[in-house]
C-alpha cells in the first residue's frame, strides 16, 4: 500500500498543476493512508490488550463485591473470607515470575491465549461449586490468580515493544488505567448480577463470556510474532546483531552471579529500598480496603439500624455498587493528578516525587481513620472520606514507578521491578485481607455475637490500615533524604 501511494503521488501533483494552469479550482492534496498501516495495527493491538486487562481486574474484584453473599452461603468467618483474596494474590505473586521467564523465551501470543482460556474456564467452573465444597472454591480462586498472572506479566511487554520511548509511557499509562477501572467495574458487576438474579453464582458467569470475546480478538488482531526491542548496550557489546521476533535470548548474556550482584547493588540503593517499602504499605492498604470496605459499610448500617439483617439469598448490594464507582473515579483522578503534580513540581524541587508520595500517604491515613470514626453515625460522610483516602492513595502509583526508573541504572531496572513487585505483594496485599479478617474474627470471639460487636471488631482491625498508611508516608520521607545522591549515582 505504501509503495502504491508513492507511485500515485507524482500523478496527483501533475493533475493539480494542470488544474491550476487551467484556472480551475485546485483540490487540496489528500494523503493516502494505508488501511493496514503499522500505527493502525498497533492501536488495535493495544485496544485488545486493554480490554483483556479490564476483564482481568473485573474478575479480581468479583469476590469482594459479593463477599457478604459468599460468607452467608459457605458460613464463613472473617478469617476464612479473607483467605479467599489472600490465596488469589499469593498464587498471582508466585506465578508472575514464572510467566515472565516464559514470556522472554517463548511466543507471547500463545501464553496470552492459554492464560485467558485457563482463568475464564476456571471462573466459569467456580460458579457451579456448591456449599459442601468450600475448599474447592478456594482452590479455584488460586488457579484464577495463576491465569491472571500470565496475562499481567506478558501483555505490557508487547505494548513496550510496539512503541518508541516517547509514546510508550503514554500507552502504558492507558493500559494501567484499566486497573482501577476494571476493579470498580468488578464490584459493580458482581453486585448488579447478584441483585438482579438473586443468586451470587451468576456474577462468575459474565467475565468468562467477556473473556471469550477477548480471546477471539486476540487470535484475530494480535500478530503471532512481535519484534522485540533491542537492548541497546547488550545488542552492541555482545553480538552487534539484531534479534529476531520472539527469539530465545542469549543464555550467556545474563548469569546467576550477575543477577545476584544486581540484587546486592539494589539492596544498597536506599531510595529504592525505602520507596519499595512505601509501595508495600500502599499495597497492604489497598488490598485490605478492596476486600472489606463493602462488608464494613454493611455492618455499620446494621449497627445504626438503617438496614435490615441479611436474611435473604442476596444481601444488600448498594455498598458494593457505590464503592465500585468510587474506585473507578478515584483511581483515574488520582493517577492523573499524581503524574501532573510530579511533572510540575519536579522542575522546582529535586525531591518533589517522594515528598508528593509522603504527603498523599499521610492525608490518606487521616481520611481513612476519619472514615472509620464516623461510620457508625453517618454513612454518607464515611463514603466521602473513603473516596478521598483512595484518591490520595492512587496519586502515588505512577510517581513510585518514576522514582524507580531514575534511581536505578538501566542495566538493573528489570531486576528492580521484579523485586519491587514481589516485595509489595508478599508483605502487602497478599496478607492484609486475611490479617484484617483474622483480627476481626478474634475480637468477635471475645464476647456475645451482636451487630454492634461485629461492627466494632472490623472497625478496630481496620485501624491497622490507617497506621500502615502513615508508616508508608514515613518511608517516602526517608526516600527523600537519599534520592538526589542515588539519582546522580544512577546517571553516572
Secondary structure, DSSP 4 states (H G I P E B T S, - for coil): -HHHHHHHHHHHHHHHHHHHHTT-PPPPP-----TT-HHHHHHHHHHHHHHHHHHHHHHHTHHHHTHHHHHHHHT--HHHHHHHHHHHHHHHHHHHHHHHHHHHHS-HHHHHHHHHHHHHHHHHHHTT--GGGHHHHHHHHHHHHHHHHHHHHHHHHHHHHHS-HHHHHHHHHHHHHHHHHHHHHHHHHHHHHHHHHS-GGGGGGTHHHHHHHHHHHHHHHS-SS-PPPPPHHHIIIII-S---TTPPPPTTSS-HHHHHHHHHHHHT-HHHHHHHHHHHHHHHHHHHHHHHHHHHHHHHHHHHTSS----SSS---HHHHHHHHHHHHHHHHHHHHHHHHHHHHTTT-TTHHHHHHHHHHHHHHHHHHHHHHHTTT-HHHHHHHHHHHHHHHHTHHHHHHHHHHHHS-GGGHHHHHHHHHHHHIIIIIHHHHHHHHHHHHHHHTTS---HHHHHHHHHHHHHHHHHHHHHHHHHHHHHHHHHHHHHHHHH-
